[in-house]
Each structure stands twice: as C-alpha cells, then as structure tokens.
Amino acid sequence: MNISNSIVEKAADATAKVTPISVVRRVRGLSDRAIAWLFIAPAIVLLLAINIFPLIWAIYLSFTNYRANRPNAAVEGVGLRNYERVLTDPDIWQAMQTTAHFVFWTIVLQTVIGFTLAYLIDRKFRGHAFWTTVILIPMMLSPAVVGNFWRFLYEPQIGLFAYAVSWLSGIPTSDIRMLGDVSLAPWAIIIVDTWMWTPYVMLICLAGLRSIPDYIYEAAEVDRASAWRQFWSITVPMALPFIMLAVLFRGIENFKMFDMVTLLTGGGPGSVTEVASITLKRAAFESWATGRASAFAIVLFVAVFGLANIYVKALNKVKQR
Amino acid sequence: MQKKSKALLGLASALMLSSALPNLAIADELTLCWAAWDPANALVELSKDFTAKTGTTVKFEFVPWTSYADRFLNELNSHGKLCDLIIGDSQWIGGSAENGHYVKLNDFFDKEGIKMDDFVPATVVGYSEWPKNTPNYWALPAMGDVVGWTYRKDWFERPELKKEFKEKYGWDLAAPKTYDQLKQIAEFFQKREIDGKTVYGASIYTERGSEGITMGVTNVLYDWGFQYDNPKKPYEMEGFVNSPDAVKGLEFYKSLFDCCTPPGSSNVYMVESADAFKSGQVAMQMNFAFTWPGLYKDEKVGGDRIGFFPNPAEKAHFAQLGGQGISVVSYSDKKDAALEYIKWFAQPDVQAKWWELGGFSCLNSVVNAPGFAGSQPYAQAFLDSMAIVKDFWAEPSYASLLQAMQKRVHNYVVAGNGTAQEALDGLVKDWTQVFEDDGKI
C-alpha cells in the first residue's frame, strides 16, 4: 500500500466522521446526473434571470402601451398594434435597409481582405509575427477611440484622409466631405468598421489555414497540381467553415452596429446612416415608447435568430462535406 | 468617586459627540445635478457661500451635454436618489411635472416670499411653469440662456474690408440687424483670405444626434413666421408649422448652410461652433449666450476682437430659448435642505454674484439694474436676446417631437433630400402622430 494514499484515506475518514452523517448520506445518495445538475443549476438560474426573463418580459411589453418614463400610468394591452406600427413604419424599413447595406458591404470587404491577409501571413515570411501584431492593433482599440480618431481623419480641412484623397485625385480637400455627404457617409462608416474588424476575420481565417495538414499540399505537389489549383481545391474548401464562422460572427455584430455610427455621424446626414440599433435606441430611451420599442426589438431578434439559424445549417453542411 | 463619575460621563459624551458629528455632516450634504459646462464651474464657486452660511456641503454631479439628457432623465425615470437638486433642461418641465419627478414649489414660494414676478417673465414661462402660462411652478429660473451671435469685430473694423463691403452691398459692415444682412456678411467672408488663412462666413447649428439643428433652425423659422400651433386651437399645426412663411425660413437656413459655412459643418453644435470661432475659422458664430464669457476671455479671439449681437430679425423677431430652472427632486431624502438651497439662491445678492461669476441670472433686480448693460461687453446683447425668446415644445413627449424635427430638418438642410415644404409637411405628420399617441388630439 502506498503510504501517501493511506494518509489521504485516513484524512477522508476523519472528515467523514466530522461531517454530519445525514449530509454525507444525502450527497452520497445523489446520482452523477443529479450532481451535474447541482453544479449547472446556478448557471442556469443566472441565464434565466438575465437572458430568458428579460426576453419574455420584452415580449409581454411589446403587446402593451407601457412607457418606462411614466411608471404610474395604467398599462393597457394593445394587441398587435405595436407590431403593426413597426412593420408599416417607413422609417424602420429605411433603417433596416441601411443596416442590410452596412452588413453586406462590411462582410464582403472584411472577408476578402481578412482572408487575403491571413493567406499572406500564413506564408511565414520574415517578420510575419511582427506584421501580425501590427495588423491586430485596430481590433484592440476601443470603439470610442476609433470613432473619434477617424472623425478627425475625415475632417475636410485638417484630416489626413481628405488630404491623401485630394493628393491622389486632385479634388480639393474642402470637397471631400466624408461625413457630411449623403453618398459618402455610409462608406465612411464601412471603411472604419472594415479597418477595425478585418484583423478579427484574419485571425479566424489564419486558424483555418493553419489547420490544413501539410501532407495534403505535399500530395498535390506530387500530382503536379498548380498553385492556383491547390488554392481552389484545397485551401478554400478546407478553410471555408472558418470563413463562414467569421462571416456569422461579423454579421451578427454588424447587425447591432451602434457605437461607430453614433460617434461618426449620429445617424446623419439626414437619416442615411441611421441603422436599426439607433432607431431602436431612440424609440426606447429617448421617446420612451417602451412597448413599441420592445416590438421592434423582438422583430430584430427574430430576424437575426432566423437568419443565423439558416446560416448555421448551411455551415454544418459545409463542414460535413 | 463623584469626580470620577463626572469625568467618565464627560468622556462618554465627548465620544458620542465625536462619533455623531460625521453623521451630521453626511446628513447635511446635498447633491446638485447639472451639465458639465462653464456656468457649472461658476455655480461651484458660488455654492461655497451657501456652505459657509449653512454648513451644508454641496456635492456636484456634472455630466457632459452629449449625455446630459440620457443620464438624468434615466435617473429621474428610475426614481433615483442621486440628485437632491437638479438643473434640468427647459423642455423637461412638462414630463417632470406630470410624472412627479419634481416637487411643486408654489407653497414653498408663498411661504418664503419668493415671487415669480421678480424674475424675467420669459424665463418663468420657459423654465418654471407647467402647464405653460399657468401659475404652477416646478423650478426656480436658474440659468438664463438664449441663442445669439458673436462676430470678429477686428475683421469687421478693417478699413479695406469695410470699403470693399460698402462698395459691394451698399451699407456699412457692422453687426447685422436682419437675416438678409447676416447672409450678405457671411457671403462676403466666405473663403476669404485673412492674415494668410482661408476663413468662412458663419458657423450655424447642424448637429443631428441630439437637438442641435432644431435649436439652430428655429431661430430662423420663428423670424419668418413659423408657429408651433394655432394660437386659438392648441395642437392644430397644419398651416402653422408648414406655412408658406415657415417654408421660406427653412429654405433660408439651408441657403445659409450651403453658401457660408466651413467645409465639414454637417454635425455642429455648441462645442464645434465655439471651436470654429476660437480657431479663427469664421467671421460669425451662432451659439448660446453661456459661451460668451469664455469667448470674451479667449486670448486669441476675445477682448477687443469679439463682438456680440442678438438674433437678427426678419418678419418677426425671436430667438431660441436655452437655459434651465433649478428643481427639487421628489425622490430626494433631503428635500428640506434642497429647498433651503433654492431659498438662498433666489436672494438678490446671491443672484448678483452669480452674474459676476459667469452665470446668467434671471432676476429682474439684477438684469434691470442701472449698470447691468455695461457690466460686461455681452450684457446688452444678452438683455436684448432674452427679450425676444421663444421655446421648443415643453410637452411630456418633447423628446419624440424633437427627434422628428431633427430628422426632417437635417434631411432637408444638410442631406439635401426633398424640399422645405416636404420637410415641414412631414413634420406636421410626425407631430400629429405623437400627440395622437398622447391622447392630446
């Protein structure tokens, strides 16, 4: 018998003697499943309290005329009127279109640039670790800092961006009004979001590229497959689940885009950059139309949840191939 | 033995007193909530006198303008006890009165002999009354404020510019009296080279996110004839909000934005406008009067270089009211001490010092005092401006009304979408919906 084991057993016996028998029996009588539930229960309670309950409460509020700034007023049920208002409001449809525009272009640009960067970094050239760190810096900054930083860069009179564009194109800097021009302002935000979050897509793509075993490329080399053929037949298909995962994460994040738009344009000029989250915030916390805002939030939730589910199914199919 | 007992008793009393004193100090502490800006600093200085007189410490909770409404309306809506006193925006009065956030002050004013007749009438209506024009008081007028203009007096006085201006427009280059004159001056300075630097005509409010463009454009709309509703039938807006005159006013504001503002002026409010002036970019600047003391002290553009004028006139003569009243928060545990502060603040000598320190008093005895107009270079412009004020809706749903105006006006003026008529027609539609939701129409 191992001496140390005997000491542990003695200590365990001593502890058992000190612990009241009923408790010991009670715990010992529990099945593994019950003990597992015992450990998971606090997390589930927390999840119910901070995720599920607010969701159910928001669903309830969406059928009422409740206003959070008038807590003493009687709360009345309004049936589906809030949903009807939300779904027939041209401003909300406009905000949804603006959001879709942002989501589409930021995903396209971030995926293409992120994958390209990952592909280049994966070549493991001299100094690639340094350049990887440099590329990751924007992602590590606070959105508040990034927003203010780019607001100055976009300044027509003193901004470096306007100066650079003017130098390249010959257009006077005073005419390069990135944040004040209706056609340029959406692109100004897309550029900033792409600058900030492309490194994130790059990281995920890099993980995908690094997961491809070298022997597959070696076999392709033996078969004399061209570099282009290797890229299309090995690299892209095998990295595709990772790329799709990055698209999913960025899509969900950009659907909720708020901080960057608020900092750069405040939704303007006019309403061309007013995304759904800003419209929702204004309805909920400025107009205090809590019932209607809840209905809008539920509509957004269903849209994101539904699209994400369809997407995850497609992702699983790709993984199974 | 007896001596020993007395000594022990004394020691025990001293210990009890010393432990009780900090509690007393905590009980006598008030928290005052306001925006973080220059007048708030003046109030900190002024409140030292209150502490010296009463022993009550005043703590301050100042929040930047950008989050002022969000922060404190959330605090009031959640019945928070953070603020004992609040200097809330004029538009909050309706909602705060109807939702029970503020203590009604009528009985207190009667008891303490504080008369609303002693204050500038427009500030009483704007900052204290709800419903408007009824003797129901929820605040004491605290900080008078109004939109007005500053201009580069040193540029206006240059002989070569004066001569060129006179030849071009046929009148002397001076502070404008009408909006047409203001536009001519702005056009004259737009993209002009002064001291080797390109300068621009005027900085005006265009901010989209909170209330900026509304606070700017209303100055012009009022003067052209815009009215919030039919004076004879409340909430009837058709033909008043979107009257032909109001449409012309909005078109003028857009023309001013298009012709005469610095590049990149699509999101300008108080800070950006003051910055444009301080950095020597513009000849004229639209801004609330609270910025004037700071600008006058500025080393580069202040002193003899700066001039002040009230909002110009057109068909009518109005200016957008700013400013706030001071209220006691009904959820405070220290209402008596808070009322004591208001009583102290209402005193004429305190109000006089308030003006001296950089606050804008609303007390008649201060602003009508013989030497007032000459007491500061901007005092006359402030007096003239306060005589012509008009305020935005102070309805409980003012935020929804404001959001609608921000969107419609910005869409037309800055984004250049649609016509002025369409913008104001749309505004009538939005505001009608808000009042229908509120059951007012």
Contacts between the chains, C-beta under 8 A, distances in Angstrom:
chain1	res1	chain2	res2	distance
A	68	B	77	6.1
A	69	B	73	7.1
A	69	B	77	4.5
A	69	B	95	6.7
A	69	B	99	6.3
A	70	B	98	7.9
A	70	B	99	5.8
A	70	B	396	7.8
A	71	B	77	7.4
A	71	B	79	7.8
A	71	B	99	7.8
A	72	B	99	7.1
A	72	B	100	6.9
A	91	B	407	7.7
A	154	B	264	7.9
A	155	B	264	5.7
A	156	B	263	4.0
A	156	B	264	4.1
A	157	B	262	6.9
A	157	B	263	5.9
A	157	B	264	6.3
A	157	B	281	7.9
A	173	B	263	7.6
A	174	B	263	3.9
A	175	B	263	7.6
A	177	B	263	6.3
A	177	B	264	5.7
A	177	B	266	6.8
A	179	B	264	7.1
A	179	B	266	6.1
A	179	B	267	6.7
A	180	B	264	5.8
A	180	B	265	7.2
A	180	B	266	3.0
A	180	B	267	7.3
A	180	B	414	6.7
A	182	B	415	4.9
A	182	B	416	6.8
A	182	B	417	7.3
A	262	B	209	6.7
A	265	B	208	7.0
A	265	B	267	6.9
A	266	B	207	7.0
A	266	B	208	4.3
A	266	B	209	3.0
A	266	B	210	7.8
A	266	B	267	6.1
A	267	B	208	5.8
A	267	B	209	6.5
A	268	B	208	3.4
A	268	B	209	7.7
A	268	B	266	6.5
A	268	B	267	6.4
A	268	B	410	5.3
A	268	B	414	6.3
A	268	B	415	6.9
A	269	B	208	7.1
A	269	B	266	5.3
A	269	B	410	6.5
A	269	B	411	7.9
A	269	B	414	4.4
A	269	B	415	4.0
A	270	B	208	7.9
A	270	B	407	7.3
A	270	B	410	5.3
A	270	B	411	3.5
A	270	B	412	7.7
A	270	B	414	6.5
A	270	B	415	3.0
A	270	B	417	5.4
A	271	B	407	5.7
A	271	B	410	7.7
A	271	B	411	6.1
A	271	B	415	7.7
A	272	B	415	6.3
A	274	B	407	7.9
A	282	B	403	5.7
A	285	B	70	6.7
A	285	B	74	7.5
A	286	B	69	7.9
A	286	B	70	7.8
A	286	B	399	4.7
A	286	B	400	7.6
A	286	B	403	6.1
A	287	B	397	7.3
A	287	B	399	5.5
A	287	B	400	4.1
A	287	B	403	6.3
A	288	B	77	7.5
A	288	B	399	7.1
A	289	B	400	7.3
A	289	B	437	7.6
